[in-house]
Amino acid sequence: MDLNLLQTLEKDRVLEVLRRDKQLRIIEEDRIRRMKYELQELRRRGAKSFARQYGERTCARCQRPLGKFWNSGAVCRGCSHRICSRCRVGAADWKCTVCHAYREVKIRSGEWFLEEKAKKFPVTTDKYETVGEKLLKTYNVLSHISVVPPTPPPHLDYHFLSRSGDLKNSKPFTKSMENLMVSFTSHIRKISTSQNDVQGDLLSVDNGRKASCFTYSTQKSLSDTDINKTTHLFKVPSLPNLFKKSKDSDHEGSSTGAEEETSFGSEYSGGKRGSSSSISTECGLFEGITVAGELELALAYNTSTSCLEITVGACRNLTYGDAKKRKCHPYVKLYVLPERSGKMKTAVKKNTTDPVFNEVLKYQIERHLLFGKRLQVTVWHSGSLRRKVFLGEVLIPLDGWRFEDKASQYFNWYPLCPKAESPSGGLVEQDGGELVKFSSNNQGELLKLSSLKCLQEKETHLTVRQIR
Amino acid sequence: LLHLHPQMASATATYGQKESSDQNFDYMFKILIIGNSSVGKTSFLFRYADDSFTPAFVSTVGIDFKVKTIYRNDKRIKLQIWDTAGQERYRTITTAYYRGAMGFILMYDITNEESFNACPGLVRDWSTQIKTYSWDNAQVLLVGNKCDMEDERVVSGDRGRQLSEHLGFEFFEASAKDNINVKQTFERLVDIICEKMSESLDAGDPAVTGAKQGPQLTEQPAPPHQDCAC
């Protein structure tokens, strides 16, 4: 579908509505993400206890021992676990706390509706992306074709409908890869034809390349064993899948009911079975680190220098990056999404969970290009051996930001959230994740590609040579 | 109650002072208003969301929506109400938005025979479009608007009721101008969505149905206790 039949003004009207819708959806996705995170926390709480010997005689939720005659527990009709009287919700028709919370999340996220629908009409592939999202992308690119970087990989903008989907869907992903390649090459052509614009475009081309470089590396990592990683494409895992996973791992454990909790416990002990690491890459919810604390930020846009100025103030109440040694060396990293461009970092603060940074990080970008962008602010612990541990993130939509409003330029505290999408893996960020690095020098050689690894990249390399 | 003016929506949507209040609701429902051109869909929405009415006719361009948070059954429910253009030329855009809608208001004008006659056609035409999406699962109300214009009425209440029975929807006559049955329509729709919600949850709930479980199998075989957290 396209809007070409409409006049320009009509098109603008419709796109404006779609933008508002998108803002609403971003907020909604965030809300759902929080809810699921809380649910996960609740599930985990039972497993957190040090009592390693689970048995029939403890409550599956709080692990408190059950008596023989009084408070002997009863079986939850939802999960068939023995539950003590404290961990029940409701009277006669009670459920255990987790079963109750699970149902609540299903209701509150609207997932019930999607599930019901999926039962009747099995979800088909590309339908995940909303029409509105597609239109927004298409027309946003068209209107700024000379400056806007290629369409981002789809994992960032999936509508929450995608939650009801199955995991095997990588079709939209590869599709967008093609689009990406096309727009990438068209970018290069654009540059070669308009030498005058080269300076102005330098930045955005840079963005574009980074975006593509990022996807290449993701694609490379999509080996057969890593097939689970395709779920990065989806923002939030569907509840059934989420629990199915834990159930699968249950079968490996021995029989008694409460055993399932240990599979989560194993993540704490550093992953005693191989699958736990893949679980943790699948979604931020499974990360071993409990996300806590807040981050202080101020955002301003400097029109004279065309810079987005992000002042990272401080953090408070962070979790320990190294829980065993109770150590934390936090730093803050910024990206502009969806391209993951403009990587910026603060200095690392040693031995503190309340670091004060007071650093101004600048990102040069034309004001109108902020449309559709989000600022991803992540907090990391810089551990030994270059291990980085994720401590939390804040996502801020930039297109609706009222930079003119003085109040919005002041410092604000943002609660840290678990990761929404983690392209480089969940728990620990690997160094050298960026396969391709680009450098630009001032001789007009815009695209000098180094350390290329993919065939496609080699092709682009050739194109670049020809242009020169 | 919280209502977002279009201009305000983007500002509210960003992080800021209003951020907390913005997420301060229990459910979010998407509702679509459909019907022929000039039956009063936009007026109906404006009456409900803003409590305002303008007699002038302004054709809706493509789609639009308003957000209204209501308090119903002890829950705060955020409604995203989509107003669609009735004109044929926007059909591709409007139908694309059927997906994800949990409730529909199918509207005609009681002073306009054609708009009434169009209803079954709309249902038929659109249901093919919707089938793949959500019509089958969504709740629908049939609404005869402009019931304040009794002198010019051409579609009797009985005919409206008959049609609604035929289509299997509930029926209201309403007036955006005189504010008759507007709130009631939306509230009824919210209620039946809520009913549907608990119905669908309990159906899949082993606690209620016992061991018997009846969702059709999709590509992925469902584990025995799919709906349980444990």
Interface residues (C-beta under 8 A of the other chain):
Chain A: M1 L3 L5 L6 E10 R13 V14 V17 R19 R20 D21 Q23 L24 I26 I27 E28 D30 R31 L39 R43 A60 C76 R77 G78 C79 S80 H81 D93 K95 C96 V98 C99 A101 Y102 R103 K106 I107 R108 G110 W112 F113 E115 E116 K117 A118 K119 K120 F121 P122 T124 K127 T130 V131 G132 H159 L161 D166 P240 F243 K244 K247 E260 V394 I396 P397 D399 G400 W401 R402 D405 A407 S408 N412 Y414
Chain B: P6 A9 S10 A11 A13 T14 Y15 G16 Q17 D22 Q23 D26 Y27 M28 F29 V61 G62 I63 D64 F65 V67 Q80 R89 T92 I93 A96 Y97 R99 G100 M102 K131 T132 Y133 S134 D136 N137 M197 S200 L201 G204 D205 P206 A207 P215 Q216 T218 E219 Q220 A222 P223 H225 Q226 D227 C228 A229 C230
